[in-house]
Amino acid sequence: MQLAIKRNQGHSDRDALFGGASGSGVAPPPRETEATAELDNRGLLRLQQQMMQQQDEELAAMEKVVGNTKHIALAIGEEVDLQTRLLDDLADDVDVTQSRLQAATARVKQVLKSSSNWRTGMCIFLLIITLVVVIILTVKLSRFF
């Protein structure tokens, strides 16, 4: 029900805009309003000029607002461009730092590996010396018995 009412209202709005149900595009004759009922031709002309002047003033104010909005939009665009460049530079710096960190990690792994080999070598050396000392002590003690 409400949908049908809205549809009919939409048709009547369209008909009023395009000049009636015929769609001829011809506007209906102007209606008399309270503001124009008691005016003669000169009064109507003055009223029309006042309305046009008011519209011009409103358009000038709107032009200022649109101009200010344009300047703000341009400033925002420049700021976005600057931030994009800064982010690109930061991404490049992060890439360089990441590659340096990977190289440093590889060097640390290599040092740890060689350090581990050094410890193993040191243990073998100490075991050999201990074995030699045990052999010498065994030989000397075997002479006493």
C-alpha positions in Angstrom: 0.0 0.0 0.0 2.7 2.5 1.0 4.8 1.5 -2.0 1.9 2.3 -4.3 1.5 5.7 -2.6 5.2 6.4 -3.0 5.1 5.4 -6.6 2.1 7.7 -7.3 3.9 10.5 -5.5 7.0 9.9 -7.6 4.9 10.1 -10.8 3.3 13.3 -9.7 6.7 14.8 -8.9 8.0 13.8 -12.3 4.9 15.1 -14.0 5.3 18.5 -12.2 8.9 18.6 -13.3 8.4 17.8 -16.9 5.2 19.7 -17.5 2.3 17.4 -16.7 1.2 13.9 -17.4 1.5 14.5 -21.2 5.3 14.9 -20.9 5.2 17.7 -23.4 7.9 19.6 -21.5 5.7 22.8 -21.4 5.6 24.3 -18.0 2.2 25.1 -16.5 1.3 28.8 -16.2 2.8 30.4 -13.1 0.7 30.6 -10.0 0.1 33.7 -8.0 1.7 33.7 -4.6 1.1 35.9 -1.5 4.3 37.8 -2.2 3.2 38.6 -5.8 -0.5 39.0 -5.4 -0.6 42.7 -4.7 2.4 43.7 -6.9 2.1 45.5 -10.3 4.6 44.9 -13.1 7.2 47.2 -11.6 6.8 45.6 -8.2 7.2 42.1 -9.8 10.3 43.4 -11.7 11.8 44.7 -8.4 11.0 41.5 -6.6 12.6 39.5 -9.4 15.7 41.7 -9.3 15.9 41.3 -5.5 15.6 37.6 -5.8 18.3 37.5 -8.5 20.6 39.6 -6.4 20.0 37.3 -3.4 20.8 34.3 -5.6 23.9 36.1 -6.9 25.1 36.7 -3.3 24.4 33.1 -2.4 26.3 31.9 -5.5 29.2 34.1 -4.6 29.3 32.7 -1.1 29.0 29.2 -2.5 31.9 30.0 -4.9 34.1 31.0 -1.9 33.2 27.8 -0.1 33.9 25.7 -3.2 37.2 27.6 -3.7 38.2 27.0 -0.1 37.3 23.3 -0.5 39.4 23.1 -3.6 42.4 24.6 -1.8 41.9 22.2 1.1 41.6 19.2 -1.3 44.8 20.3 -3.2 46.6 20.6 0.1 45.4 17.1 1.2 46.5 15.7 -2.2 50.0 17.2 -1.7 50.2 15.8 1.8 49.1 12.4 0.6 51.8 12.5 -2.1 54.4 13.5 0.5 53.4 10.8 2.9 53.5 8.3 0.0 57.0 9.3 -0.9 58.0 9.1 2.8 56.5 5.6 3.1 58.3 4.5 -0.1 61.6 5.8 1.4 60.9 4.0 4.7 60.1 0.8 2.8 63.4 1.1 0.9 65.3 1.7 4.2 63.5 -1.3 5.8 64.6 -3.5 2.8 68.2 -2.3 3.2 68.1 -2.9 6.9 66.6 -6.4 6.4 69.3 -7.4 3.9 72.0 -6.2 6.3 70.4 -8.1 9.2 70.3 -11.2 7.1 74.0 -10.8 6.3 74.8 -10.2 9.9 72.8 -13.3 11.0 74.7 -15.4 8.4 78.0 -14.1 9.8 76.9 -14.9 13.4 75.9 -18.4 12.3 79.3 -18.9 10.7 81.1 -17.6 13.8 79.1 -19.9 16.0 79.8 -22.8 13.7 83.5 -22.1 13.6 83.4 -21.5 17.4 81.8 -24.9 17.9 84.6 -26.5 15.7 87.2 -24.7 17.8 85.6 -26.0 21.1 85.6 -29.5 19.6 89.2 -29.2 18.6 90.1 -27.9 22.1 88.4 -30.8 23.7 90.2 -33.3 21.5 93.5 -31.6 22.3 92.8 -31.7 26.1 91.8 -35.3 25.8 95.0 -36.2 24.0 97.1 -34.4 26.6 95.2 -36.2 29.4 95.8 -39.5 27.6 99.5 -38.7 27.3 99.7 -37.8 31.0 97.8 -41.0 32.0 100.2 -43.1 29.8 103.2 -41.4 31.4 101.9 -42.0 34.9 101.0 -45.6 34.1 104.5 -46.2 32.8 106.2 -44.5 35.8 103.9 -46.3 38.2 104.5 -49.7 36.5 108.2 -49.3 37.3 107.5 -49.0 40.9 105.5 -52.2 41.1 
